[in-house]
């Protein structure tokens, strides 16, 4: 009887367990079938456009910053080159079907949970709120709800080198400031003798050649344009896949020169990248285009209106059909088969309605203002106008009453950088997915996080050095300001818009630029300390990042201190001469030359101080997104 009871009870227990297990399985299946969870295939970030105002340009810049943050984390980002209509929803699950204009960015999910969390937490910071950003700007972000197949351009992280030998070092760091505003933080200035040793397709993927500043002299430009060794390296860099962006002087340098009896040979060089350099050529001959120049154009900074000819070209993404900018320099008179017109000069004028030379209306207007070319495997974007000037127009670019958006040129330069560094993919299939429940969970966890003040200070020595450098900058800035006044009285010039004394004005202004970079660097170091405290509390080892950053700052600070001492020595010498009785032309010529030497020496600081800040910013963002995606 005892055994029979045990067997009977055993069967009863088995039946009950089976019943419970069956009920549980049915419940799980029903929950899955009734789930409202969405399959998400990636994100779409529209490129702000249409309103053409300054606020929109700032949003446009913020969108580029997001993309560059993602590219730095080796996340794939694509640029759509045609309009796309697809089902999407916001991060808060508001669904709609939207037509996205060309230039929108697509970030597909990777299928790697860790990477997709990183993508999501980064986009949340830009779309909802950021604990580390200094502004309140947010950008639109949409979740892609369907598989798609589309033609795109694959973006890579731009690594920028700018031509920075003597002719261009009298100028204004336009490209640098624009690059910073869009998060293009791999930026280097290549001074004399650095192109042969540094410019290669491993270190950089785009080379930028700016305009010729007013103080530059013809002999300095001629020396630069006859540098066979540099030209050979630049041609090789572009032909092997590097990008090139040039404005005015930079466009002329990349062209096949002025129309002359030897133009055919220059064009032969443009069509044959294997020809290293012709002995009588004074241009790179990469763009199969010919130009013209006249002194009347160089004497004034004209206001120009460029009209878009090809609105399908990536350079025109988010850009209006007519763009207000500047013109002063050479213009195109012939384009070959490898060069494409993107925009033309519709009107060239002066703000004060002064009469302009007749030939401008007859020859310059309707000529190309923006072009793109191919050279070997590389791409070029060349401007005979100056979109790079349209980024916070200051007194250094004349006394202008500028009613248009003063930052609009950023959009054009951003597009150019992304275009020359990207690769077209005819068919991209997006299939991998991530669930909305996962996205929502990341939003809930990462929204409005607290960042405590770290008791551990890693960078006190560097912050002290940075504060000391600020004090030294104040000394140099005050000296150059006083020297401008002395220059004005000695040379009977206007102190507001001087000509020969412009190098002093530039030195004074660059002191303010570097002062701002120091403040931002100190602030960034403090944020890194606080974020690292969170990482340590979460069990991460951050010693490598700390040591690497310290090494970078130390190296660049040492170089900057050396430059500053040379600059201060020159400035002290100028002050000593001013204290003498300047009654002959010889002493005046000495002052002119020394002020030129001062700016070309001191401006090399732009090579190091911005890089300190950029490296701080890259590590700051990387550490923060790493923390957010892993908590």
RODO-2510 file (C-alpha; in nm, 4 decimals, decimal comma):
residues 631
     n   res          X          Y          Z
     1     x     0,0000     0,0000     0,0000
     2     x     0,2785     0,2337     0,0827
     3     x     0,4450     0,1910    -0,2572
     4     x     0,1116     0,2331    -0,4415
     5     x     0,0511     0,5630    -0,2613
     6     x     0,3940     0,6918    -0,3510
     7     x     0,3462     0,6093    -0,7186
     8     x    -0,0004     0,7692    -0,7196
     9     x     0,1303     1,0879    -0,5542
    10     x     0,4228     1,0995    -0,7965
    11     x     0,1871     1,0937    -1,0963
    12     x    -0,0310     1,3662    -0,9421
    13     x     0,2717     1,5911    -0,8852
    14     x     0,3908     1,5343    -1,2442
    15     x     0,0488     1,6275    -1,3827
    16     x     0,0373     1,9458    -1,1743
    17     x     0,3878     2,0468    -1,2765
    18     x     0,3162     1,9792    -1,6427
    19     x    -0,0003     2,1839    -1,6192
    20     x     0,1849     2,4772    -1,4605
    21     x     0,4678     2,4613    -1,7132
    22     x     0,2196     2,4479    -2,0010
    23     x     0,0315     2,7476    -1,8616
    24     x     0,3591     2,9395    -1,8238
    25     x     0,4613     2,8686    -2,1833
    26     x     0,1233     2,9829    -2,3122
    27     x     0,1553     3,3033    -2,1095
    28     x     0,5003     3,3746    -2,2512
    29     x     0,3802     3,3162    -2,6061
    30     x     0,0765     3,5405    -2,5554
    31     x     0,2965     3,8148    -2,4048
    32     x     0,5304     3,7993    -2,7041
    33     x     0,2435     3,8074    -2,9537
    34     x     0,0770     4,0969    -2,7739
    35     x     0,4061     4,2904    -2,7255
    36     x     0,4113     4,6464    -2,8574
    37     x     0,7894     4,6431    -2,8813
    38     x     0,9155     4,7835    -3,2139
    39     x     1,1998     4,6534    -3,4259
    40     x     1,4298     4,9493    -3,4978
    41     x     1,6887     4,9469    -3,7761
    42     x     1,8912     5,2578    -3,6953
    43     x     1,8707     5,6341    -3,6691
    44     x     1,8190     5,9105    -3,9236
    45     x     1,9555     6,2573    -3,8446
    46     x     1,8186     6,5236    -4,0813
    47     x     2,0540     6,8036    -4,1815
    48     x     1,8931     7,1300    -4,0609
    49     x     1,8065     7,3478    -4,3610
    50     x     1,5345     7,5617    -4,5152
    51     x     1,5264     7,8577    -4,2764
    52     x     1,8779     7,9817    -4,3568
    53     x     1,9241     8,1643    -4,0276
    54     x     2,2030     8,1626    -3,7701
    55     x     2,0195     7,9394    -3,5221
    56     x     1,9699     7,6785    -3,7925
    57     x     2,3384     7,6995    -3,8868
    58     x     2,4285     7,6325    -3,5236
    59     x     2,1975     7,3289    -3,5281
    60     x     2,3614     7,2222    -3,8537
    61     x     2,7014     7,2485    -3,6819
    62     x     2,5723     7,0465    -3,3865
    63     x     2,4556     6,7687    -3,6191
    64     x     2,8058     6,7485    -3,7692
    65     x     2,9525     6,7322    -3,4186
    66     x     2,7339     6,4298    -3,3431
    67     x     2,8420     6,2579    -3,6637
    68     x     3,2099     6,3197    -3,5902
    69     x     3,1668     6,1889    -3,2339
    70     x     3,0198     5,8682    -3,3778
    71     x     3,2909     5,8340    -3,6429
    72     x     3,5576     5,8679    -3,3738
    73     x     3,4042     5,5634    -3,2031
    74     x     3,4326     5,3628    -3,5286
    75     x     3,0560     5,3685    -3,5794
    76     x     2,9362     5,3499    -3,9397
    77     x     2,7599     5,6626    -4,0656
    78     x     2,6189     5,7175    -4,4136
    79     x     2,5086     6,0283    -4,6021
    80     x     2,1985     5,9923    -4,8218
    81     x     2,2407     6,1554    -5,1621
    82     x     1,8750     6,1372    -5,2699
    83     x     1,5514     6,2075    -5,0873
    84     x     1,4179     5,9210    -4,8748
    85     x     1,0565     5,8594    -4,7681
    86     x     1,0286     5,6078    -4,4870
    87     x     0,8467     5,5176    -4,1650
    88     x     1,0137     5,6548    -3,8544
    89     x     0,9396     5,7506    -3,4971
    90     x     1,0969     5,9832    -3,2430
    91     x     1,2833     5,8619    -2,9367
    92     x     0,9542     5,9089    -2,7495
    93     x     0,7699     5,6830    -2,9990
    94     x     0,5772     5,9382    -3,2044
    95     x     0,5373     5,7663    -3,5425
    96     x     0,5144     5,9243    -3,8867
    97     x     0,6208     5,8855    -4,2488
    98     x     0,8764     6,1537    -4,3341
    99     x     1,0531     6,2614    -4,6512
   100     x     1,4190     6,3210    -4,5655
   101     x     1,6134     6,5573    -4,7858
   102     x     1,9504     6,4618    -4,9341
   103     x     2,2243     6,5173    -4,6822
   104     x     2,0458     6,3399    -4,3954
   105     x     2,2654     6,0979    -4,2009
   106     x     2,1828     5,7296    -4,1458
   107     x     2,3357     5,5358    -3,8573
   108     x     2,2344     5,1678    -3,8925
   109     x     2,2287     4,9367    -3,5943
   110     x     2,5232     4,7000    -3,5987
   111     x     2,3834     4,3893    -3,4324
   112     x     2,6440     4,4328    -3,1598
   113     x     2,4617     4,5119    -2,8356
   114     x     2,7475     4,7093    -2,6811
   115     x     2,7971     4,9217    -2,9924
   116     x     2,4252     4,9835    -3,0384
   117     x     2,4004     5,1000    -2,6768
   118     x     2,6853     5,3423    -2,7443
   119     x     2,5121     5,4742    -3,0579
   120     x     2,1860     5,5230    -2,8688
   121     x     2,3306     5,6893    -2,5594
   122     x     2,5291     5,9318    -2,7780
   123     x     2,2252     6,0290    -2,9867
   124     x     2,0163     6,0767    -2,6707
   125     x     2,2688     6,3376    -2,5546
   126     x     2,2228     6,5333    -2,8770
   127     x     1,8468     6,4845    -2,9155
   128     x     1,7115     6,5083    -2,5597
   129     x     1,9658     6,6509    -2,3154
   130     x     2,3385     6,6465    -2,2506
   131     x     2,5124     6,6630    -1,9161
   132     x     2,8462     6,7732    -2,0654
   133     x     2,7506     7,0206    -2,3389
   134     x     2,7966     7,3921    -2,2848
   135     x     2,4985     7,4883    -2,5029
   136     x     2,1281     7,4102    -2,5003
   137     x     2,1071     7,3120    -2,8651
   138     x     1,9354     6,9875    -2,9534
   139     x     1,9028     6,8241    -3,2934
   140     x     1,6303     6,6088    -3,4457
   141     x     1,6755     6,2323    -3,4437
   142     x     1,4415     5,9655    -3,5802
   143     x     1,4340     5,5880    -3,5405
   144     x     1,4172     5,3943    -3,8664
   145     x     1,1278     5,1419    -3,8561
   146     x     1,1830     4,9446    -4,1745
   147     x     1,4522     4,7716    -4,3719
   148     x     1,5767     4,9850    -4,6587
   149     x     1,8116     4,9663    -4,9550
   150     x     1,9606     5,2975    -5,0629
   151     x     2,2491     5,4680    -5,2423
   152     x     2,4688     5,6557    -4,9947
   153     x     2,8101     5,8018    -4,9278
   154     x     3,0027     5,6312    -4,6486
   155     x     3,1648     5,8848    -4,4165
   156     x     3,5011     5,8490    -4,2476
   157     x     3,6524     6,0594    -3,9725
   158     x     3,8226     6,3586    -4,1406
   159     x     4,1905     6,4035    -4,0583
   160     x     4,2748     6,7528    -4,1736
   161     x     4,6097     6,9098    -4,2592
   162     x     4,6215     7,2797    -4,3528
   163     x     4,8929     7,4428    -4,5612
   164     x     5,0628     7,6897    -4,3259
   165     x     5,3835     7,8200    -4,4756
   166     x     5,4723     8,1894    -4,4672
   167     x     5,2249     8,3367    -4,7230
   168     x     4,9234     8,1904    -4,5431
   169     x     5,0521     8,2651    -4,1930
   170     x     4,9634     8,6336    -4,2149
   171     x     4,6002     8,5398    -4,2197
   172     x     4,3016     8,4431    -4,0202
   173     x     4,2411     8,0854    -3,8975
   174     x     3,9070     8,0540    -4,0776
   175     x     3,9211     7,6830    -4,1524
   176     x     4,0370     7,5998    -3,7992
   177     x     3,7461     7,7776    -3,6320
   178     x     3,4926     7,6292    -3,8731
   179     x     3,6341     7,2794    -3,8203
   180     x     3,6086     7,3213    -3,4431
   181     x     3,2440     7,4290    -3,4602
   182     x     3,1523     7,1073    -3,6440
   183     x     3,3567     6,8690    -3,4305
   184     x     3,6280     6,8092    -3,6916
   185     x     3,8869     6,7731    -3,4176
   186     x     4,1743     6,6060    -3,6040
   187     x     4,3276     6,9261    -3,7386
   188     x     4,6930     7,0081    -3,7956
   189     x     4,8845     7,3006    -3,9434
   190     x     5,1815     7,2000    -4,1595
   191     x     5,4484     7,4693    -4,1488
   192     x     5,7669     7,4940    -4,3571
   193     x     5,9402     7,1603    -4,4240
   194     x     5,6577     6,9570    -4,2638
   195     x     5,4717     6,8588    -4,5818
   196     x     5,7385     6,6100    -4,7012
   197     x     5,7767     6,4516    -4,3579
   198     x     5,4128     6,4471    -4,2442
   199     x     5,1661     6,4623    -4,5343
   200     x     5,0689     6,1072    -4,6243
   201     x     4,7463     5,9108    -4,6625
   202     x     4,7889     5,7357    -4,3281
   203     x     4,8138     6,0526    -4,1182
   204     x     4,5569     6,2664    -4,3042
   205     x     4,2768     6,2349    -4,5588
   206     x     4,2247     6,5994    -4,6583
   207     x     4,4659     6,8854    -4,7279
   208     x     4,3365     7,2445    -4,7108
   209     x     4,5045     7,5415    -4,8765
   210     x     4,3577     7,8788    -4,7671
   211     x     4,3540     8,2235    -4,9218
   212     x     4,6463     8,4646    -4,9574
   213     x     4,6209     8,7241    -4,6761
   214     x     4,6774     9,0924    -4,7538
   215     x     5,0178     9,1220    -4,5829
   216     x     5,1667     8,8353    -4,7876
   217     x     5,4127     8,9540    -5,0509
   218     x     5,4483     8,8441    -5,4101
   219     x     5,7977     8,7030    -5,3562
   220     x     5,6718     8,4924    -5,0615
   221     x     5,3878     8,3559    -5,2729
   222     x     5,6282     8,2844    -5,5610
   223     x     5,8614     8,0909    -5,3305
   224     x     5,5675     7,8861    -5,2041
   225     x     5,4403     7,8160    -5,5577
   226     x     5,7832     7,6993    -5,6738
   227     x     5,8389     7,4461    -5,3959
   228     x     5,8908     7,1351    -5,6079
   229     x     5,9347     6,9008    -5,3132
   230     x     5,6064     7,0022    -5,1430
   231     x     5,4145     6,9947    -5,4697
   232     x     5,5299     6,6426    -5,5476
   233     x     5,4078     6,5220    -5,2068
   234     x     5,0718     6,7031    -5,2341
   235     x     5,0060     6,5649    -5,5841
   236     x     5,0872     6,2136    -5,4652
   237     x     4,8666     6,2548    -5,1565
   238     x     4,5618     6,3575    -5,3638
   239     x     4,6154     6,1124    -5,6498
   240     x     4,6275     5,8262    -5,3970
   241     x     4,2868     5,9173    -5,2535
   242     x     4,3386     6,2239    -5,0360
   243     x     4,1019     6,5195    -5,0554
   244     x     4,1952     6,8802    -5,1320
   245     x     4,0031     7,1963    -5,0427
   246     x     4,1288     7,5346    -5,1604
   247     x     3,9937     7,8873    -5,1638
   248     x     4,1224     8,1771    -5,3770
   249     x     4,5028     8,1353    -5,3556
   250     x     4,4471     7,7686    -5,2687
   251     x     4,2212     7,7237    -5,5726
   252     x     4,4814     7,8848    -5,7966
   253     x     4,7552     7,6622    -5,6514
   254     x     4,5529     7,3475    -5,7301
   255     x     4,4478     7,4601    -6,0797
   256     x     4,6457     7,4302    -6,4015
   257     x     4,7469     7,7946    -6,3744
   258     x     4,6698     8,1061    -6,5733
   259     x     4,5879     8,0915    -6,9424
   260     x     4,9240     8,1125    -7,1223
   261     x     5,1165     7,9426    -7,4064
   262     x     5,2218     7,6617    -7,1687
   263     x     4,8675     7,5825    -7,0515
   264     x     4,8539     7,2696    -7,2670
   265     x     5,1507     7,1214    -7,0835
   266     x     5,0006     7,2099    -6,7467
   267     x     4,6778     7,0355    -6,8450
   268     x     4,8783     6,7333    -6,9557
   269     x     5,0127     6,7195    -6,6018
   270     x     4,6580     6,7482    -6,4605
   271     x     4,5459     6,4493    -6,6686
   272     x     4,8504     6,2418    -6,5723
   273     x     4,9036     6,2119    -6,1963
   274     x     5,2205     6,0089    -6,2585
   275     x     5,3966     6,3228    -6,3901
   276     x     5,5478     6,4587    -6,0652
   277     x     5,6123     6,8227    -6,1576
   278     x     5,6998     7,0298    -6,4631
   279     x     5,9997     7,2587    -6,4044
   280     x     5,8227     7,5704    -6,5349
   281     x     5,4909     7,5144    -6,3547
   282     x     5,3844     7,7323    -6,0614
   283     x     5,0709     7,5366    -5,9755
   284     x     4,9913     7,1840    -5,8651
   285     x     4,8026     7,1145    -6,1911
   286     x     4,5551     6,8773    -6,0281
   287     x     4,2346     7,0486    -6,1408
   288     x     4,2060     7,0716    -6,5204
   289     x     4,1042     7,4361    -6,5018
   290     x     4,2549     7,7663    -6,6114
   291     x     4,2228     8,0997    -6,4331
   292     x     4,2770     8,4736    -6,4690
   293     x     4,3599     8,7510    -6,2209
   294     x     4,3818     9,1319    -6,2211
   295     x     4,5120     9,3793    -5,9599
   296     x     4,1762     9,5603    -5,9415
   297     x     4,0220     9,2486    -5,7913
   298     x     4,2936     9,2102    -5,5294
   299     x     4,2625     9,5682    -5,4047
   300     x     3,9089     9,5285    -5,2681
   301     x     3,7071     9,2649    -5,0885
   302     x     3,3915     9,2401    -5,2962
   303     x     3,0561     9,1041    -5,1857
   304     x     2,9441     8,8247    -5,4158
   305     x     2,6324     8,6157    -5,4639
   306     x     2,6849     8,2573    -5,5779
   307     x     2,3980     8,0777    -5,7465
   308     x     2,3857     7,6980    -5,7241
   309     x     2,4028     7,5218    -6,0625
   310     x     2,4029     7,1626    -5,9419
   311     x     2,1834     7,1101    -5,6356
   312     x     2,2498     6,7335    -5,6341
   313     x     2,6155     6,7759    -5,5447
   314     x     2,6944     6,7022    -5,1760
   315     x     2,8567     7,0440    -5,1341
   316     x     2,5104     7,1974    -5,1734
   317     x     2,3374     6,9859    -4,9051
   318     x     2,1457     7,2149    -4,6627
   319     x     2,2592     7,5197    -4,8631
   320     x     2,0274     7,7799    -5,0142
   321     x     2,0049     7,8313    -5,3912
   322     x     2,1838     8,1661    -5,3631
   323     x     2,4665     8,2248    -5,1147
   324     x     2,6078     8,5603    -5,0085
   325     x     2,9855     8,5581    -4,9598
   326     x     3,3068     8,7424    -5,0569
   327     x     3,5258     8,7573    -5,3673
   328     x     3,8799     8,8849    -5,4132
   329     x     4,1272     8,6975    -5,6294
   330     x     4,1480     8,4836    -5,9432
   331     x     3,8500     8,3548    -6,1388
   332     x     3,7934     8,0652    -6,3787
   333     x     3,8025     8,1143    -6,7535
   334     x     3,8068     7,7478    -6,8655
   335     x     3,7146     7,4093    -6,7151
   336     x     3,8098     7,0674    -6,8459
   337     x     3,6326     6,7318    -6,8439
   338     x     3,7403     6,6420    -6,4880
   339     x     3,6076     6,9627    -6,3317
   340     x     3,2417     7,0259    -6,2540
   341     x     3,0659     7,3582    -6,1918
   342     x     2,8723     7,3640    -5,8671
   343     x     2,7877     7,7348    -5,8491
   344     x     2,8481     8,0551    -6,0450
   345     x     2,8855     8,4215    -5,9547
   346     x     2,5442     8,5787    -6,0048
   347     x     2,6433     8,9253    -5,8836
   348     x     2,9633     9,0901    -5,7584
   349     x     2,9430     9,4291    -5,5889
   350     x     3,0680     9,6531    -5,3081
   351     x     2,8646     9,7193    -4,9955
   352     x     2,8870    10,0970    -5,0269
   353     x     2,7583    10,0931    -5,3862
   354     x     3,0912    10,2113    -5,5278
   355     x     3,1339    10,1502    -5,8957
   356     x     3,3149     9,8314    -5,9876
   357     x     3,5408     9,7665    -6,2876
   358     x     3,3520     9,6786    -6,6050
   359     x     3,5421     9,3552    -6,6563
   360     x     3,3940     9,2121    -6,3340
   361     x     3,0457     9,2275    -6,4798
   362     x     3,1659     9,0999    -6,8168
   363     x     3,4049     8,8261    -6,7048
   364     x     3,3720     8,7407    -6,3371
   365     x     2,9929     8,7354    -6,3140
   366     x     2,8569     8,4085    -6,4560
   367     x     3,1970     8,2433    -6,4099
   368     x     3,2246     7,9429    -6,1709
   369     x     3,2588     8,0236    -5,8015
   370     x     3,2604     7,6658    -5,6635
   371     x     3,3953     7,3649    -5,8515
   372     x     3,4794     7,0027    -5,7820
   373     x     3,7493     6,8060    -5,9611
   374     x     3,8975     6,4599    -5,9652
   375     x     4,2687     6,3831    -5,9702
   376     x     4,3698     6,0193    -5,9710
   377     x     4,1735     5,8619    -5,6834
   378     x     4,1327     6,1941    -5,5008
   379     x     3,8666     6,4648    -5,5002
   380     x     3,9103     6,8424    -5,4942
   381     x     3,6758     7,1261    -5,3989
   382     x     3,7923     7,4698    -5,5086
   383     x     3,6411     7,8123    -5,4369
   384     x     3,7172     8,1336    -5,6213
   385     x     3,4822     8,2946    -5,3695
   386     x     3,5300     8,2931    -4,9902
   387     x     3,2655     8,0858    -4,8081
   388     x     3,5213     8,0294    -4,5301
   389     x     3,5047     8,4011    -4,4426
   390     x     3,1352     8,3676    -4,3567
   391     x     3,1889     8,2452    -4,0040
   392     x     3,1484     8,5207    -3,7468
   393     x     3,2534     8,8104    -3,9691
   394     x     3,4739     9,0430    -3,7651
   395     x     3,6491     9,3762    -3,8019
   396     x     3,9427     9,1876    -3,9525
   397     x     3,7333     9,1420    -4,2664
   398     x     3,6492     9,5080    -4,3162
   399     x     3,3657     9,7157    -4,1736
   400     x     3,0680     9,5314    -4,3186
   401     x     2,6999     9,5676    -4,2519
   402     x     2,6180     9,2004    -4,2994
   403     x     2,2444     9,1305    -4,2909
   404     x     2,2735     8,7641    -4,3910
   405     x     2,3646     8,4791    -4,1554
   406     x     2,7221     8,5524    -4,0451
   407     x     2,8006     8,1811    -3,9958
   408     x     2,6489     8,0423    -4,3157
   409     x     2,9826     7,9525    -4,4739
   410     x     3,0222     7,6702    -4,2231
   411     x     2,7667     7,4632    -4,4102
   412     x     2,9654     7,4796    -4,7332
   413     x     3,2982     7,3933    -4,5699
   414     x     3,1430     7,1100    -4,3643
   415     x     2,9956     6,9606    -4,6806
   416     x     3,3262     6,9961    -4,8628
   417     x     3,5224     6,8141    -4,5927
   418     x     3,2716     6,5302    -4,5768
   419     x     3,2517     6,5038    -4,9552
   420     x     3,6260     6,4789    -5,0285
   421     x     3,6791     6,2192    -4,7542
   422     x     3,3762     5,9971    -4,8308
   423     x     3,3160     5,7042    -5,0616
   424     x     2,9992     5,6397    -5,2653
   425     x     2,8185     5,3089    -5,2078
   426     x     2,5626     5,2270    -5,4770
   427     x     2,3527     4,9969    -5,2605
   428     x     2,3429     4,9900    -4,8807
   429     x     2,1078     4,7354    -4,7232
   430     x     1,9971     4,8070    -4,3679
   431     x     1,8585     4,4937    -4,1991
   432     x     2,0006     4,4569    -3,8481
   433     x     1,7726     4,5737    -3,5709
   434     x     1,7529     4,6787    -3,2072
   435     x     1,4321     4,6847    -3,0049
   436     x     1,2584     4,9987    -2,8879
   437     x     1,2345     4,8539    -2,5351
   438     x     1,6146     4,8598    -2,5240
   439     x     1,6200     5,2188    -2,6503
   440     x     1,3607     5,3241    -2,3944
   441     x     1,5578     5,1586    -2,1164
   442     x     1,8722     5,3501    -2,2165
   443     x     1,6729     5,6763    -2,2179
   444     x     1,5398     5,6062    -1,8679
   445     x     1,8830     5,5200    -1,7311
   446     x     2,0912     5,7966    -1,8920
   447     x     1,8594     6,0979    -1,8808
   448     x     1,9749     6,3767    -1,6459
   449     x     2,2634     6,1952    -1,4802
   450     x     2,4508     6,3643    -1,1965
   451     x     2,8223     6,4256    -1,2378
   452     x     2,9825     6,4686    -0,8931
   453     x     3,2872     6,6866    -0,8319
   454     x     3,5894     6,4600    -0,8184
   455     x     3,8099     6,4734    -0,5081
   456     x     4,0949     6,3426    -0,7257
   457     x     4,2753     6,6053    -0,9315
   458     x     4,4858     6,4640    -1,2143
   459     x     4,5762     6,7796    -1,4040
   460     x     4,6612     7,0463    -1,1431
   461     x     5,0145     7,0973    -1,2772
   462     x     4,8853     7,1472    -1,6304
   463     x     4,6099     7,3816    -1,5189
   464     x     4,8714     7,5895    -1,3371
   465     x     5,0821     7,6047    -1,6543
   466     x     4,7766     7,7072    -1,8556
   467     x     4,6914     7,9846    -1,6096
   468     x     5,0502     8,1113    -1,6312
   469     x     5,0290     8,1160    -2,0076
   470     x     4,7121     8,3241    -1,9861
   471     x     4,9072     8,5822    -1,7863
   472     x     5,1801     8,5847    -2,0517
   473     x     4,9243     8,6257    -2,3289
   474     x     4,7869     8,9306    -2,1512
   475     x     5,1357     9,0830    -2,1539
   476     x     5,1801     9,0256    -2,5266
   477     x     4,8277     9,1416    -2,6050
   478     x     4,8801     9,4687    -2,4149
   479     x     5,2153     9,5227    -2,5887
   480     x     5,0730     9,4767    -2,9385
   481     x     4,7782     9,7022    -2,8582
   482     x     5,0158     9,9797    -2,7506
   483     x     5,2336     9,9153    -3,0556
   484     x     4,9327     9,9601    -3,2853
   485     x     4,8821    10,3061    -3,1401
   486     x     5,2498    10,3939    -3,1865
   487     x     5,2408    10,2515    -3,5374
   488     x     4,9406    10,4652    -3,6228
   489     x     5,1092    10,7895    -3,5124
   490     x     5,4478    10,6997    -3,6625
   491     x     5,3130    10,5959    -4,0018
   492     x     5,0132    10,8319    -3,9983
   493     x     4,7739    10,5366    -4,0405
   494     x     4,4292    10,4600    -3,9103
   495     x     4,4458    10,2307    -3,6076
   496     x     4,1079    10,0779    -3,6903
   497     x     4,1803     9,9495    -4,0415
   498     x     4,5565     9,9660    -4,0824
   499     x     4,7361     9,8135    -4,3765
   500     x     5,1041     9,7689    -4,2963
   501     x     5,0239     9,7360    -3,9254
   502     x     4,7731     9,4564    -3,9861
   503     x     5,0229     9,1937    -3,8574
   504     x     5,0118     9,3697    -3,5192
   505     x     4,6337     9,3634    -3,5258
   506     x     4,6405     8,9914    -3,6076
   507     x     4,8855     8,9188    -3,3251
   508     x     4,6627     9,1088    -3,0834
   509     x     4,3569     8,9136    -3,1991
   510     x     4,5320     8,5749    -3,1949
   511     x     4,6205     8,6396    -2,8294
   512     x     4,2452     8,6578    -2,7608
   513     x     4,1820     8,3391    -2,9615
   514     x     4,4452     8,1445    -2,7690
   515     x     4,3189     8,2909    -2,4406
   516     x     3,9780     8,1420    -2,5189
   517     x     4,1310     7,8024    -2,6025
   518     x     4,3091     7,7997    -2,2675
   519     x     3,9860     7,8690    -2,0786
   520     x     3,8079     7,5924    -2,2675
   521     x     4,0974     7,3530    -2,2046
   522     x     4,0929     7,4169    -1,8282
   523     x     3,7175     7,3666    -1,8189
   524     x     3,7504     7,0452    -2,0190
   525     x     4,0175     6,9037    -1,7891
   526     x     3,7928     6,9617    -1,4878
   527     x     3,5068     6,7787    -1,6601
   528     x     3,7353     6,4854    -1,7414
   529     x     3,8369     6,4616    -1,3755
   530     x     3,4717     6,4437    -1,2702
   531     x     3,3796     6,1854    -1,5342
   532     x     3,6830     5,9741    -1,4512
   533     x     3,5665     5,9686    -1,0903
   534     x     3,2422     5,8083    -1,2133
   535     x     3,4341     5,5597    -1,4261
   536     x     3,6581     5,4573    -1,1369
   537     x     3,3519     5,4162    -0,9158
   538     x     3,2130     5,1826    -1,1831
   539     x     3,5301     4,9746    -1,1902
   540     x     3,7017     5,1111    -1,5018
   541     x     4,0770     5,1599    -1,5342
   542     x     4,1328     5,5071    -1,6778
   543     x     4,5079     5,5368    -1,6199
   544     x     4,6024     5,4929    -1,9878
   545     x     4,3770     5,7763    -2,1044
   546     x     4,5066     6,0014    -1,8262
   547     x     4,8706     5,9313    -1,9085
   548     x     4,8201     5,9696    -2,2834
   549     x     4,6478     6,3049    -2,2384
   550     x     4,9201     6,4267    -2,0025
   551     x     5,1873     6,3370    -2,2577
   552     x     5,0020     6,5191    -2,5362
   553     x     4,9480     6,8335    -2,3285
   554     x     5,3071     6,8358    -2,2031
   555     x     5,4545     6,8053    -2,5532
   556     x     5,2363     7,0765    -2,7023
   557     x     5,2751     7,3107    -2,4045
   558     x     5,6543     7,2859    -2,4302
   559     x     5,6405     7,3764    -2,8003
   560     x     5,4032     7,6654    -2,7296
   561     x     5,6229     7,8075    -2,4537
   562     x     5,9182     7,8077    -2,6898
   563     x     5,7181     7,9923    -2,9552
   564     x     5,5917     8,2440    -2,7027
   565     x     5,9422     8,3280    -2,5806
   566     x     6,0537     8,3936    -2,9393
   567     x     5,7445     8,6066    -3,0012
   568     x     5,7882     8,8068    -2,6820
   569     x     6,1518     8,8717    -2,7696
   570     x     6,0481     9,0136    -3,1070
   571     x     5,7713     9,2212    -2,9465
   572     x     6,0096     9,3640    -2,6842
   573     x     6,2491     9,4565    -2,9632
   574     x     5,9712     9,6392    -3,1497
   575     x     5,8844     9,8329    -2,8327
   576     x     6,2504     9,9291    -2,7876
   577     x     6,2671    10,0700    -3,1421
   578     x     5,9483    10,2673    -3,0867
   579     x     6,1097    10,4207    -2,7785
   580     x     6,3858    10,5620    -2,9991
   581     x     6,3426    10,8680    -3,2124
   582     x     6,2180    10,7229    -3,5385
   583     x     6,3241    10,9859    -3,7884
   584     x     6,4373    10,7812    -4,0860
   585     x     6,2908    10,5276    -4,3253
   586     x     6,5384    10,2609    -4,2239
   587     x     6,3963    10,2296    -3,8714
   588     x     6,0464    10,2325    -4,0155
   589     x     6,1357     9,9446    -4,2458
   590     x     6,2860     9,7565    -3,9510
   591     x     5,9581     9,7908    -3,7615
   592     x     5,7590     9,6713    -4,0629
   593     x     5,9728     9,3594    -4,0990
   594     x     5,9706     9,2802    -3,7279
   595     x     5,5916     9,3067    -3,7017
   596     x     5,5685     9,0610    -3,9915
   597     x     5,8151     8,8297    -3,8185
   598     x     5,6119     8,8582    -3,4986
   599     x     5,2868     8,7316    -3,6508
   600     x     5,4467     8,4525    -3,8569
   601     x     5,6231     8,3292    -3,5426
   602     x     5,3404     8,3718    -3,2931
   603     x     5,0711     8,2272    -3,5206
   604     x     5,2404     7,8865    -3,5043
   605     x     5,0857     7,8717    -3,1556
   606     x     4,7617     7,7961    -3,3383
   607     x     4,9222     7,4653    -3,4292
   608     x     4,9429     7,3575    -3,0644
   609     x     4,6883     7,5281    -2,8391
   610     x     4,3784     7,4291    -3,0375
   611     x     4,5135     7,0738    -3,0541
   612     x     4,5409     7,0643    -2,6747
   613     x     4,1748     7,1585    -2,6481
   614     x     4,0704     6,9215    -2,9292
   615     x     4,2440     6,6262    -2,7619
   616     x     4,0788     6,7148    -2,4304
   617     x     3,7392     6,7364    -2,5988
   618     x     3,7813     6,4030    -2,7782
   619     x     3,8735     6,2216    -2,4576
   620     x     3,6010     6,4001    -2,2599
   621     x     3,3286     6,2909    -2,5025
   622     x     3,4679     5,9392    -2,5367
   623     x     3,4813     5,8873    -2,1582
   624     x     3,1303     6,0218    -2,1077
   625     x     2,9625     5,8138    -2,3786
   626     x     3,1534     5,5089    -2,2566
   627     x     3,0162     5,5674    -1,9072
   628     x     2,6584     5,6282    -2,0247
   629     x     2,6470     5,3204    -2,2460
   630     x     2,7741     5,0891    -1,9723
   631     x     2,5898     5,1963    -1,6574
***
